[in-house]
């Protein structure tokens, strides 16, 4: 499965994508005309991003950044649009700029880590995920993504430990149960693997995630043959 798409889907509850600010535009230019243009372009970009009009969103965030070149959130959102179009290198550049402007930006580090992973730069991905945990030791996405990366690399024991940490923070993270189940299965612990996958299926069903539920049930059928 495509790594970044998998990560985005898995972390739907605590999204790996930069949060869209819900407060006012404190960083907007002070001139009334520029502020109005800034807000209009930003709002249009957010709307187009939500609608799946990624090229249109990029154009709007370009305008935002022309008015406010140091507005880190616009780099995040433009990077998100570029990633959705499959232009991971360009997205990486935007998230790197966001990190430089806002060194404590958890989501920017987290998404940049998924981009590094998708591009095969494992060390850089690990560094970014570790940075999220350094900034916030309770940041569940950081532990989960480290586990996912280790699982993909075949480091199943490390992955298991990191999924455990993620679940200690968020016991209702369905994908963490599913991924931990796969790690346990890879380590030969079929019984507990099935238990984890069944718990993942239950949570997916409760959370009305039909796709996650069906995928987990399919995996269970394969394991239980």
TORPA-4810 file (N, C-alpha, C, O; in nm, 3 decimals):
<nodes>
NODE_1_0.085_-0.120_0.000_0.000_0.000_0.000_0.088_0.124_0.000_0.193_0.126_0.064_X
NODE_2_0.046_0.226_-0.070_0.119_0.352_-0.071_0.132_0.404_0.071_0.032_0.418_0.141_X
NODE_3_0.255_0.432_0.113_0.280_0.462_0.255_0.208_0.587_0.301_0.144_0.587_0.406_X
NODE_4_0.220_0.695_0.222_0.161_0.820_0.271_0.009_0.809_0.272_-0.055_0.862_0.363_X
NODE_5_-0.050_0.742_0.172_-0.195_0.725_0.173_-0.237_0.639_0.291_-0.340_0.665_0.354_X
NODE_6_-0.157_0.538_0.321_-0.188_0.451_0.435_-0.183_0.531_0.563_-0.271_0.517_0.648_X
NODE_7_-0.082_0.614_0.579_-0.066_0.690_0.702_-0.179_0.790_0.718_-0.234_0.804_0.827_X
NODE_8_-0.213_0.859_0.611_-0.321_0.955_0.618_-0.451_0.886_0.656_-0.527_0.937_0.738_X
NODE_9_-0.478_0.770_0.597_-0.600_0.698_0.628_-0.601_0.649_0.771_-0.703_0.656_0.840_X
NODE_10_-0.487_0.601_0.817_-0.477_0.544_0.951_-0.496_0.650_1.059_-0.558_0.625_1.162_X
NODE_11_-0.444_0.767_1.034_-0.448_0.871_1.136_-0.559_0.970_1.111_-0.543_1.090_1.133_X
NODE_12_-0.672_0.920_1.065_-0.782_1.010_1.038_-0.832_1.082_1.162_-0.880_1.195_1.153_X
NODE_13_-0.822_1.017_1.278_-0.871_1.078_1.402_-0.779_1.193_1.443_-0.826_1.303_1.474_X
NODE_14_-0.650_1.168_1.445_-0.553_1.272_1.480_-0.468_1.297_1.356_-0.356_1.248_1.344_X
NODE_15_-0.523_1.373_1.266_-0.471_1.383_1.130_-0.324_1.419_1.124_-0.275_1.502_1.200_X
NODE_16_-0.254_1.353_1.031_-0.114_1.387_1.011_-0.100_1.514_0.930_0.010_1.568_0.917_X
NODE_17_-0.209_1.561_0.875_-0.201_1.683_0.795_-0.214_1.803_0.887_-0.280_1.798_0.991_X
NODE_18_-0.150_1.914_0.846_-0.148_2.033_0.930_-0.289_2.079_0.962_-0.377_2.083_0.875_X
NODE_19_-0.310_2.112_1.087_-0.441_2.160_1.129_-0.468_2.298_1.069_-0.380_2.384_1.065_X
NODE_20_-0.591_2.316_1.024_-0.629_2.446_0.971_-0.666_2.536_1.087_-0.754_2.500_1.165_X
NODE_21_-0.602_2.651_1.103_-0.631_2.738_1.216_-0.777_2.779_1.220_-0.837_2.809_1.116_X
NODE_22_-0.835_2.781_1.339_-0.974_2.820_1.354_-0.986_2.959_1.415_-1.096_3.012_1.426_X
NODE_23_-0.876_3.018_1.453_-0.878_3.153_1.509_-0.852_3.252_1.398_-0.833_3.214_1.283_X
NODE_24_-0.851_3.380_1.433_-0.833_3.486_1.334_-0.696_3.485_1.271_-0.611_3.403_1.306_X
NODE_25_-0.675_3.576_1.179_-0.552_3.582_1.101_-0.455_3.680_1.166_-0.430_3.788_1.114_X
NODE_26_-0.401_3.639_1.281_-0.313_3.728_1.355_-0.186_3.760_1.278_-0.124_3.864_1.299_X
NODE_27_-0.147_3.669_1.187_-0.024_3.689_1.114_-0.047_3.761_0.981_0.046_3.779_0.903_X
NODE_28_-0.171_3.802_0.955_-0.201_3.865_0.828_-0.139_4.004_0.821_-0.115_4.065_0.924_X
NODE_29_-0.113_4.055_0.702_-0.061_4.190_0.687_-0.155_4.292_0.748_-0.276_4.271_0.753_X
NODE_30_-0.101_4.401_0.795_-0.179_4.500_0.867_-0.262_4.588_0.775_-0.366_4.639_0.817_X
NODE_31_-0.220_4.608_0.650_-0.294_4.693_0.559_-0.430_4.631_0.529_-0.437_4.513_0.495_X
NODE_32_-0.539_4.708_0.541_-0.674_4.653_0.522_-0.693_4.582_0.388_-0.750_4.473_0.386_X
NODE_33_-0.647_4.638_0.279_-0.666_4.576_0.148_-0.591_4.444_0.141_-0.645_4.345_0.092_X
NODE_34_-0.467_4.443_0.190_-0.388_4.321_0.187_-0.449_4.215_0.279_-0.448_4.096_0.247_X
NODE_35_-0.501_4.260_0.393_-0.561_4.162_0.485_-0.682_4.096_0.420_-0.701_3.975_0.430_X
NODE_36_-0.764_4.176_0.353_-0.881_4.121_0.286_-0.841_4.022_0.178_-0.901_3.916_0.166_X
NODE_37_-0.740_4.056_0.100_-0.692_3.968_-0.006_-0.634_3.840_0.054_-0.655_3.730_0.002_X
NODE_38_-0.560_3.857_0.164_-0.501_3.742_0.232_-0.610_3.646_0.279_-0.603_3.526_0.253_X
NODE_39_-0.710_3.699_0.348_-0.817_3.615_0.402_-0.896_3.548_0.291_-0.932_3.431_0.302_X
NODE_40_-0.924_3.622_0.185_-1.000_3.566_0.074_-0.924_3.451_0.009_-0.981_3.345_-0.015_X
NODE_41_-0.796_3.471_-0.021_-0.716_3.367_-0.085_-0.701_3.246_0.005_-0.707_3.132_-0.040_X
NODE_42_-0.680_3.273_0.135_-0.664_3.163_0.230_-0.792_3.081_0.239_-0.789_2.958_0.229_X
NODE_43_-0.905_3.149_0.257_-1.032_3.078_0.269_-1.065_3.000_0.143_-1.116_2.888_0.150_X
NODE_44_-1.037_3.058_0.029_-1.062_2.989_-0.097_-0.971_2.866_-0.110_-1.014_2.761_-0.158_X
NODE_45_-0.846_2.881_-0.067_-0.753_2.768_-0.072_-0.799_2.654_0.016_-0.793_2.538_-0.025_X
NODE_46_-0.843_2.686_0.136_-0.892_2.584_0.229_-1.014_2.513_0.170_-1.025_2.391_0.176_X
NODE_47_-1.105_2.591_0.113_-1.226_2.533_0.054_-1.193_2.441_-0.064_-1.248_2.331_-0.076_X
NODE_48_-1.103_2.486_-0.151_-1.067_2.406_-0.267_-0.993_2.279_-0.225_-1.009_2.173_-0.286_X
NODE_49_-0.912_2.290_-0.121_-0.843_2.173_-0.071_-0.944_2.069_-0.022_-0.930_1.950_-0.051_X
NODE_50_-1.045_2.114_0.051_-1.148_2.023_0.102_-1.230_1.962_-0.012_-1.278_1.850_0.000_X
NODE_51_-1.245_2.035_-0.120_-1.323_1.988_-0.235_-1.243_1.897_-0.328_-1.299_1.835_-0.418_X
NODE_52_-1.112_1.888_-0.306_-1.028_1.807_-0.392_-0.975_1.880_-0.513_-0.919_1.819_-0.604_X
NODE_53_-0.993_2.012_-0.516_-0.940_2.095_-0.624_-0.798_2.137_-0.585_-0.775_2.250_-0.543_X
NODE_54_-0.703_2.045_-0.597_-0.569_2.066_-0.542_-0.490_2.171_-0.619_-0.417_2.250_-0.559_X
NODE_55_-0.503_2.173_-0.752_-0.433_2.275_-0.829_-0.486_2.414_-0.795_-0.409_2.510_-0.784_X
NODE_56_-0.618_2.424_-0.780_-0.676_2.553_-0.742_-0.631_2.597_-0.604_-0.604_2.715_-0.581_X
NODE_57_-0.622_2.502_-0.511_-0.577_2.533_-0.376_-0.433_2.583_-0.378_-0.399_2.679_-0.309_X
NODE_58_-0.349_2.518_-0.457_-0.209_2.561_-0.466_-0.200_2.704_-0.516_-0.122_2.783_-0.464_X
NODE_59_-0.280_2.737_-0.617_-0.278_2.874_-0.670_-0.319_2.975_-0.564_-0.261_3.083_-0.555_X
NODE_60_-0.419_2.941_-0.484_-0.463_3.033_-0.379_-0.357_3.047_-0.270_-0.333_3.158_-0.222_X
NODE_61_-0.295_2.938_-0.230_-0.192_2.948_-0.126_-0.067_3.018_-0.179_0.008_3.079_-0.102_X
NODE_62_-0.044_3.010_-0.310_0.064_3.091_-0.371_0.037_3.239_-0.345_0.128_3.314_-0.310_X
NODE_63_-0.088_3.281_-0.362_-0.124_3.421_-0.340_-0.107_3.458_-0.192_-0.058_3.567_-0.160_X
NODE_64_-0.147_3.367_-0.104_-0.131_3.391_0.040_0.016_3.415_0.073_0.049_3.508_0.147_X
NODE_65_0.102_3.332_0.017_0.245_3.341_0.050_0.312_3.459_-0.019_0.418_3.503_0.026_X
NODE_66_0.254_3.510_-0.124_0.306_3.633_-0.182_0.283_3.750_-0.087_0.365_3.841_-0.079_X
NODE_67_0.171_3.746_-0.016_0.137_3.852_0.079_0.204_3.831_0.214_0.240_3.927_0.282_X
NODE_68_0.220_3.707_0.252_0.280_3.674_0.383_0.376_3.558_0.366_0.339_3.443_0.392_X
NODE_69_0.499_3.585_0.322_0.595_3.477_0.290_0.637_3.392_0.409_0.695_3.285_0.390_X
NODE_70_0.609_3.437_0.532_0.652_3.362_0.649_0.535_3.298_0.723_0.546_3.266_0.841_X
NODE_71_0.424_3.279_0.654_0.307_3.219_0.716_0.316_3.067_0.702_0.282_3.012_0.597_X
NODE_72_0.362_3.000_0.806_0.396_2.858_0.798_0.276_2.770_0.763_0.292_2.669_0.693_X
NODE_73_0.157_2.806_0.810_0.040_2.722_0.786_0.006_2.713_0.637_-0.042_2.611_0.589_X
NODE_74_0.032_2.822_0.564_0.006_2.820_0.420_0.101_2.724_0.349_0.062_2.658_0.252_X
NODE_75_0.225_2.716_0.397_0.319_2.618_0.340_0.269_2.476_0.366_0.277_2.389_0.279_X
NODE_76_0.217_2.453_0.487_0.164_2.320_0.520_0.049_2.282_0.427_0.046_2.173_0.371_X
NODE_77_-0.044_2.374_0.412_-0.162_2.343_0.333_-0.129_2.331_0.184_-0.185_2.246_0.114_X
NODE_78_-0.038_2.414_0.137_0.005_2.400_-0.001_0.079_2.268_-0.019_0.063_2.200_-0.121_X
NODE_79_0.160_2.232_0.079_0.230_2.104_0.074_0.133_1.987_0.074_0.156_1.887_0.006_X
NODE_80_0.024_2.001_0.150_-0.077_1.896_0.152_-0.137_1.877_0.013_-0.155_1.765_-0.033_X
NODE_81_-0.169_1.987_-0.052_-0.226_1.980_-0.187_-0.128_1.916_-0.285_-0.167_1.834_-0.368_X
NODE_82_-0.002_1.952_-0.275_0.100_1.895_-0.364_0.117_1.745_-0.338_0.134_1.668_-0.432_X
NODE_83_0.111_1.705_-0.212_0.122_1.563_-0.179_0.004_1.485_-0.237_0.021_1.373_-0.286_X
NODE_84_-0.114_1.543_-0.231_-0.232_1.477_-0.287_-0.219_1.459_-0.438_-0.276_1.366_-0.494_X
NODE_85_-0.144_1.546_-0.502_-0.120_1.534_-0.646_-0.003_1.441_-0.677_0.029_1.418_-0.793_X
NODE_86_0.061_1.388_-0.572_0.173_1.296_-0.591_0.307_1.364_-0.609_0.406_1.297_-0.639_X
NODE_87_0.312_1.495_-0.593_0.438_1.569_-0.608_0.505_1.578_-0.471_0.507_1.684_-0.408_X
NODE_88_0.561_1.466_-0.427_0.613_1.457_-0.291_0.736_1.545_-0.268_0.755_1.600_-0.159_X
NODE_89_0.819_1.559_-0.369_0.938_1.643_-0.353_0.897_1.789_-0.329_0.953_1.855_-0.241_X
NODE_90_0.801_1.838_-0.406_0.755_1.975_-0.388_0.684_1.990_-0.253_0.699_2.093_-0.186_X
NODE_91_0.608_1.889_-0.213_0.543_1.892_-0.083_0.646_1.894_0.029_0.632_1.966_0.127_X
NODE_92_0.750_1.814_0.012_0.858_1.809_0.111_0.922_1.946_0.130_0.950_1.987_0.242_X
NODE_93_0.944_2.017_0.020_1.004_2.150_0.027_0.914_2.245_0.107_0.963_2.327_0.185_X
NODE_94_0.782_2.235_0.086_0.690_2.322_0.159_0.689_2.290_0.308_0.690_2.381_0.391_X
NODE_95_0.686_2.163_0.342_0.686_2.127_0.484_0.819_2.161_0.551_0.822_2.196_0.669_X
NODE_96_0.927_2.151_0.477_1.057_2.189_0.533_1.061_2.338_0.562_1.118_2.382_0.661_X
NODE_97_0.999_2.415_0.475_0.990_2.560_0.498_0.904_2.589_0.620_0.937_2.677_0.700_X
NODE_98_0.794_2.514_0.636_0.708_2.533_0.752_0.782_2.502_0.882_0.768_2.573_0.981_X
NODE_99_0.860_2.394_0.881_0.938_2.356_0.999_1.042_2.463_1.032_1.065_2.493_1.149_X
NODE_100_1.102_2.518_0.931_1.203_2.622_0.954_1.139_2.746_1.016_1.198_2.809_1.104_X
NODE_101_1.019_2.780_0.969_0.950_2.898_1.021_0.889_2.872_1.159_0.882_2.963_1.241_X
NODE_102_0.845_2.749_1.184_0.780_2.714_1.311_0.842_2.586_1.364_0.788_2.477_1.343_X
NODE_103_0.955_2.596_1.434_1.030_2.476_1.479_0.952_2.384_1.572_0.990_2.269_1.591_X
NODE_104_0.843_2.433_1.631_0.765_2.349_1.720_0.639_2.294_1.657_0.550_2.247_1.727_X
NODE_105_0.631_2.298_1.526_0.509_2.258_1.454_0.504_2.106_1.441_0.565_2.047_1.352_X
NODE_106_0.428_2.043_1.532_0.420_1.897_1.536_0.373_1.837_1.404_0.436_1.745_1.351_X
NODE_107_0.264_1.889_1.352_0.206_1.829_1.231_0.299_1.843_1.111_0.304_1.754_1.026_X
NODE_108_0.371_1.954_1.105_0.464_1.972_0.992_0.575_1.867_0.998_0.611_1.809_0.895_X
NODE_109_0.630_1.843_1.116_0.731_1.738_1.129_0.672_1.601_1.094_0.735_1.520_1.026_X
NODE_110_0.550_1.577_1.142_0.489_1.446_1.123_0.463_1.418_0.975_0.495_1.310_0.925_X
NODE_111_0.406_1.515_0.906_0.378_1.493_0.763_0.508_1.486_0.685_0.521_1.407_0.591_X
NODE_112_0.605_1.569_0.723_0.733_1.563_0.651_0.796_1.424_0.670_0.859_1.371_0.579_X
NODE_113_0.778_1.367_0.789_0.828_1.232_0.812_0.765_1.131_0.718_0.834_1.043_0.667_X
NODE_114_0.632_1.142_0.696_0.566_1.048_0.604_0.616_1.069_0.461_0.626_0.974_0.384_X
NODE_115_0.646_1.193_0.426_0.698_1.221_0.292_0.838_1.162_0.275_0.869_1.102_0.172_X
NODE_116_0.920_1.180_0.377_1.055_1.119_0.372_1.043_0.967_0.357_1.117_0.905_0.280_X
NODE_117_0.950_0.907_0.432_0.932_0.762_0.425_0.889_0.721_0.286_0.939_0.622_0.231_X
NODE_118_0.797_0.795_0.228_0.749_0.763_0.094_0.862_0.773_-0.008_0.865_0.698_-0.105_X
NODE_119_0.954_0.866_0.015_1.065_0.887_-0.078_1.185_0.797_-0.047_1.287_0.804_-0.115_X
NODE_120_1.171_0.712_0.056_1.276_0.616_0.088_1.386_0.665_0.179_1.485_0.595_0.200_X
NODE_121_1.370_0.784_0.235_1.471_0.838_0.326_1.431_0.802_0.469_1.375_0.883_0.542_X
NODE_122_1.461_0.680_0.507_1.416_0.626_0.635_1.476_0.702_0.753_1.404_0.733_0.849_X
NODE_123_1.604_0.733_0.748_1.668_0.802_0.860_1.604_0.938_0.886_1.582_0.976_1.001_X
NODE_124_1.575_1.011_0.779_1.512_1.142_0.794_1.371_1.128_0.848_1.327_1.210_0.929_X
NODE_125_1.300_1.024_0.805_1.165_0.999_0.855_1.168_0.970_1.005_1.090_1.027_1.081_X
NODE_126_1.258_0.884_1.046_1.272_0.850_1.188_1.305_0.975_1.269_1.250_0.995_1.377_X
NODE_127_1.395_1.058_1.218_1.434_1.180_1.289_1.313_1.272_1.308_1.296_1.332_1.415_X
NODE_128_1.230_1.285_1.205_1.113_1.372_1.217_1.011_1.315_1.314_0.955_1.390_1.395_X
NODE_129_0.985_1.186_1.308_0.889_1.126_1.401_0.940_1.136_1.545_0.862_1.162_1.637_X
NODE_130_1.069_1.116_1.564_1.127_1.132_1.699_1.116_1.276_1.747_1.097_1.301_1.866_X
NODE_131_1.128_1.370_1.654_1.117_1.510_1.691_0.978_1.544_1.742_0.962_1.624_1.833_X
NODE_132_0.876_1.482_1.682_0.740_1.508_1.729_0.723_1.462_1.874_0.656_1.527_1.954_X
NODE_133_0.784_1.348_1.906_0.775_1.296_2.042_0.856_1.381_2.139_0.818_1.398_2.255_X
NODE_134_0.968_1.434_2.091_1.049_1.523_2.174_0.970_1.650_2.208_0.975_1.698_2.321_X
NODE_135_0.899_1.702_2.110_0.819_1.823_2.133_0.702_1.793_2.225_0.672_1.870_2.316_X
NODE_136_0.637_1.679_2.202_0.522_1.638_2.283_0.526_1.488_2.307_0.490_1.410_2.218_X
NODE_137_0.571_1.444_2.426_0.583_1.301_2.455_0.450_1.224_2.447_0.451_1.101_2.448_X
NODE_138_0.339_1.294_2.440_0.208_1.229_2.429_0.153_1.234_2.287_0.035_1.208_2.265_X
NODE_139_0.237_1.267_2.191_0.193_1.279_2.053_0.180_1.140_1.992_0.279_1.080_1.949_X
NODE_140_0.059_1.089_1.988_0.034_0.950_1.949_0.077_0.922_1.806_0.125_0.813_1.776_X
NODE_141_0.060_1.021_1.717_0.097_0.998_1.577_0.245_0.964_1.562_0.282_0.883_1.477_X
NODE_142_0.328_1.028_1.643_0.472_1.004_1.634_0.506_0.859_1.664_0.582_0.796_1.591_X
NODE_143_0.449_0.805_1.773_0.474_0.666_1.808_0.417_0.572_1.702_0.481_0.475_1.662_X
NODE_144_0.294_0.603_1.658_0.233_0.516_1.560_0.313_0.513_1.430_0.337_0.405_1.375_X
NODE_145_0.354_0.627_1.383_0.428_0.631_1.256_0.565_0.566_1.267_0.612_0.504_1.172_X
NODE_146_0.629_0.578_1.382_0.754_0.505_1.404_0.729_0.355_1.397_0.807_0.280_1.339_X
NODE_147_0.618_0.312_1.459_0.584_0.170_1.453_0.557_0.124_1.312_0.602_0.017_1.271_X
NODE_148_0.483_0.205_1.238_0.451_0.170_1.100_0.577_0.162_1.015_0.592_0.072_0.932_X
NODE_149_0.667_0.256_1.036_0.792_0.257_0.960_0.877_0.135_0.996_0.932_0.070_0.907_X
NODE_150_0.887_0.103_1.124_0.963_-0.014_1.166_0.900_-0.143_1.113_0.971_-0.236_1.074_X
NODE_151_0.769_-0.148_1.113_0.702_-0.267_1.060_0.737_-0.283_0.912_0.766_-0.394_0.867_X
NODE_152_0.734_-0.175_0.839_0.764_-0.182_0.696_0.909_-0.224_0.672_0.941_-0.286_0.571_X
NODE_153_0.997_-0.189_0.766_1.137_-0.225_0.754_1.166_-0.366_0.806_1.280_-0.413_0.799_X
NODE_154_1.064_-0.433_0.858_1.083_-0.568_0.911_1.130_-0.572_1.055_1.165_-0.679_1.105_X
NODE_155_1.129_-0.457_1.122_1.170_-0.451_1.263_1.046_-0.469_1.350_0.996_-0.374_1.410_X
NODE_156_0.997_-0.592_1.356_0.866_-0.616_1.415_0.863_-0.598_1.567_0.761_-0.554_1.621_X
NODE_157_0.970_-0.629_1.634_0.973_-0.609_1.780_0.967_-0.461_1.815_0.893_-0.421_1.906_X
NODE_158_1.044_-0.380_1.743_1.041_-0.235_1.767_0.903_-0.179_1.732_0.850_-0.094_1.803_X
NODE_159_0.847_-0.228_1.623_0.715_-0.182_1.583_0.612_-0.215_1.691_0.528_-0.132_1.724_X
NODE_160_0.620_-0.335_1.746_0.527_-0.377_1.851_0.535_-0.283_1.971_0.432_-0.243_2.026_X
NODE_161_0.656_-0.250_2.012_0.675_-0.161_2.128_0.615_-0.023_2.101_0.554_0.038_2.189_X
NODE_162_0.632_0.025_1.980_0.581_0.159_1.948_0.429_0.160_1.933_0.365_0.258_1.970_X
NODE_163_0.372_0.052_1.881_0.226_0.043_1.877_0.170_0.036_2.019_0.063_0.091_2.047_X
NODE_164_0.241_-0.032_2.109_0.200_-0.036_2.249_0.196_0.104_2.308_0.102_0.139_2.380_X
NODE_165_0.297_0.184_2.278_0.302_0.321_2.330_0.189_0.405_2.273_0.128_0.485_2.344_X
NODE_166_0.161_0.386_2.145_0.051_0.461_2.084_-0.082_0.427_2.150_-0.164_0.515_2.176_X
NODE_167_-0.103_0.297_2.176_-0.229_0.255_2.236_-0.240_0.294_2.383_-0.351_0.310_2.435_X
NODE_168_-0.128_0.310_2.450_-0.130_0.357_2.588_-0.182_0.501_2.593_-0.244_0.542_2.690_X
NODE_169_-0.154_0.576_2.487_-0.200_0.716_2.479_-0.343_0.723_2.428_-0.425_0.799_2.480_X
NODE_170_-0.372_0.644_2.325_-0.507_0.644_2.266_-0.556_0.501_2.249_-0.530_0.439_2.146_X
NODE_171_-0.626_0.449_2.349_-0.672_0.308_2.344_-0.778_0.281_2.238_-0.816_0.166_2.218_X
NODE_172_-0.826_0.384_2.172_-0.929_0.366_2.070_-0.877_0.387_1.929_-0.955_0.405_1.835_X
NODE_173_-0.746_0.385_1.913_-0.687_0.402_1.781_-0.692_0.267_1.709_-0.605_0.182_1.726_X
NODE_174_-0.796_0.249_1.630_-0.823_0.120_1.568_-0.706_0.069_1.487_-0.671_-0.049_1.496_X
NODE_175_-0.644_0.155_1.408_-0.535_0.110_1.322_-0.414_0.063_1.401_-0.338_-0.021_1.354_X
NODE_176_-0.397_0.117_1.520_-0.284_0.072_1.602_-0.306_-0.073_1.646_-0.211_-0.152_1.651_X
NODE_177_-0.431_-0.108_1.677_-0.460_-0.249_1.708_-0.436_-0.336_1.585_-0.377_-0.444_1.595_X
NODE_178_-0.482_-0.289_1.470_-0.463_-0.367_1.349_-0.317_-0.387_1.315_-0.274_-0.497_1.281_X
NODE_179_-0.240_-0.279_1.324_-0.098_-0.288_1.291_-0.022_-0.370_1.395_0.070_-0.444_1.361_X
NODE_180_-0.061_-0.356_1.523_0.002_-0.438_1.626_-0.029_-0.585_1.603_0.055_-0.673_1.625_X
NODE_181_-0.151_-0.611_1.558_-0.186_-0.749_1.526_-0.099_-0.806_1.416_-0.057_-0.921_1.423_X
NODE_182_-0.073_-0.727_1.315_0.013_-0.773_1.206_0.157_-0.794_1.254_0.224_-0.888_1.212_X
NODE_183_0.203_-0.705_1.343_0.338_-0.722_1.398_0.347_-0.850_1.480_0.444_-0.925_1.471_X
NODE_184_0.245_-0.875_1.560_0.243_-0.997_1.640_0.238_-1.122_1.551_0.304_-1.223_1.579_X
NODE_185_0.160_-1.114_1.446_0.152_-1.227_1.354_0.287_-1.254_1.290_0.328_-1.369_1.273_X
NODE_186_0.357_-1.147_1.254_0.491_-1.161_1.194_0.590_-1.222_1.292_0.686_-1.287_1.252_X
NODE_187_0.566_-1.201_1.421_0.652_-1.256_1.525_0.608_-1.396_1.569_0.668_-1.455_1.659_X
NODE_188_0.504_-1.449_1.504_0.460_-1.585_1.535_0.355_-1.595_1.643_0.319_-1.705_1.684_X
NODE_189_0.304_-1.480_1.691_0.204_-1.481_1.799_0.064_-1.469_1.736_0.001_-1.363_1.740_X
NODE_190_0.018_-1.579_1.679_-0.107_-1.576_1.604_-0.228_-1.548_1.694_-0.317_-1.473_1.655_X
NODE_191_-0.230_-1.606_1.812_-0.346_-1.589_1.900_-0.370_-1.443_1.935_-0.481_-1.392_1.920_X
NODE_192_-0.264_-1.375_1.981_-0.279_-1.234_2.018_-0.296_-1.145_1.894_-0.356_-1.038_1.902_X
NODE_193_-0.242_-1.190_1.782_-0.261_-1.116_1.658_-0.410_-1.112_1.623_-0.463_-1.007_1.586_X
NODE_194_-0.476_-1.226_1.634_-0.619_-1.233_1.604_-0.699_-1.146_1.701_-0.793_-1.077_1.661_X
NODE_195_-0.661_-1.150_1.828_-0.729_-1.067_1.929_-0.720_-0.919_1.893_-0.819_-0.846_1.900_X
NODE_196_-0.600_-0.875_1.855_-0.580_-0.734_1.818_-0.661_-0.697_1.694_-0.723_-0.591_1.689_X
NODE_197_-0.660_-0.784_1.596_-0.732_-0.755_1.472_-0.883_-0.753_1.496_-0.955_-0.673_1.436_X
NODE_198_-0.931_-0.839_1.583_-1.073_-0.837_1.617_-1.109_-0.707_1.689_-1.216_-0.651_1.667_X
NODE_199_-1.020_-0.661_1.776_-1.045_-0.534_1.845_-1.043_-0.419_1.746_-1.124_-0.326_1.756_X
NODE_200_-0.952_-0.424_1.650_-0.947_-0.321_1.547_-1.078_-0.319_1.469_-1.134_-0.212_1.444_X
NODE_201_-1.128_-0.437_1.431_-1.253_-0.445_1.355_-1.370_-0.388_1.436_-1.454_-0.317_1.382_X
NODE_202_-1.373_-0.419_1.564_-1.480_-0.366_1.651_-1.477_-0.214_1.656_-1.580_-0.148_1.644_X
NODE_203_-1.357_-0.158_1.674_-1.344_-0.013_1.681_-1.378_0.053_1.548_-1.443_0.157_1.544_X
NODE_204_-1.333_-0.007_1.439_-1.367_0.048_1.307_-1.519_0.052_1.290_-1.575_0.150_1.239_X
NODE_205_-1.584_-0.055_1.331_-1.729_-0.061_1.318_-1.796_0.046_1.405_-1.889_0.113_1.360_X
NODE_206_-1.749_0.061_1.527_-1.804_0.164_1.617_-1.782_0.305_1.562_-1.866_0.393_1.579_X
NODE_207_-1.668_0.323_1.495_-1.634_0.454_1.441_-1.688_0.475_1.300_-1.661_0.577_1.236_X
NODE_208_-1.764_0.378_1.251_-1.828_0.383_1.119_-1.727_0.399_1.006_-1.751_0.467_0.906_X
NODE_209_-1.614_0.335_1.025_-1.511_0.330_0.921_-1.529_0.199_0.845_-1.469_0.097_0.878_X
NODE_210_-1.614_0.205_0.744_-1.648_0.082_0.670_-1.528_0.022_0.600_-1.510_-0.100_0.602_X
NODE_211_-1.446_0.106_0.540_-1.330_0.055_0.468_-1.232_-0.013_0.563_-1.184_-0.123_0.534_X
NODE_212_-1.203_0.051_0.676_-1.113_-0.010_0.774_-1.167_-0.141_0.827_-1.093_-0.237_0.845_X
NODE_213_-1.298_-0.145_0.852_-1.362_-0.267_0.902_-1.351_-0.380_0.800_-1.315_-0.492_0.836_X
NODE_214_-1.381_-0.350_0.676_-1.377_-0.454_0.572_-1.236_-0.505_0.548_-1.215_-0.625_0.529_X
NODE_215_-1.139_-0.414_0.547_-1.000_-0.455_0.527_-0.953_-0.544_0.641_-0.885_-0.644_0.619_X
NODE_216_-0.988_-0.506_0.762_-0.946_-0.585_0.879_-1.012_-0.722_0.877_-0.948_-0.822_0.909_X
NODE_217_-1.137_-0.729_0.841_-1.206_-0.858_0.832_-1.142_-0.946_0.726_-1.132_-1.068_0.744_X
NODE_218_-1.100_-0.886_0.617_-1.033_-0.962_0.511_-0.901_-1.021_0.561_-0.869_-1.136_0.533_X
NODE_219_-0.825_-0.940_0.637_-0.699_-0.989_0.694_-0.725_-1.103_0.793_-0.653_-1.202_0.795_X
NODE_220_-0.829_-1.086_0.875_-0.863_-1.190_0.972_-0.896_-1.323_0.902_-0.853_-1.430_0.946_X
NODE_221_-0.971_-1.314_0.795_-1.006_-1.437_0.722_-0.882_-1.507_0.670_-0.873_-1.630_0.673_X
NODE_222_-0.785_-1.430_0.622_-0.662_-1.488_0.571_-0.582_-1.554_0.683_-0.530_-1.664_0.666_X
NODE_223_-0.573_-1.486_0.797_-0.495_-1.537_0.910_-0.560_-1.663_0.970_-0.490_-1.755_1.013_X
NODE_224_-0.690_-1.666_0.972_-0.761_-1.775_1.039_-0.781_-1.898_0.950_-0.840_-1.996_0.995_X
NODE_225_-0.734_-1.896_0.827_-0.748_-2.010_0.738_-0.674_-2.133_0.794_-0.675_-2.239_0.731_X
</nodes>
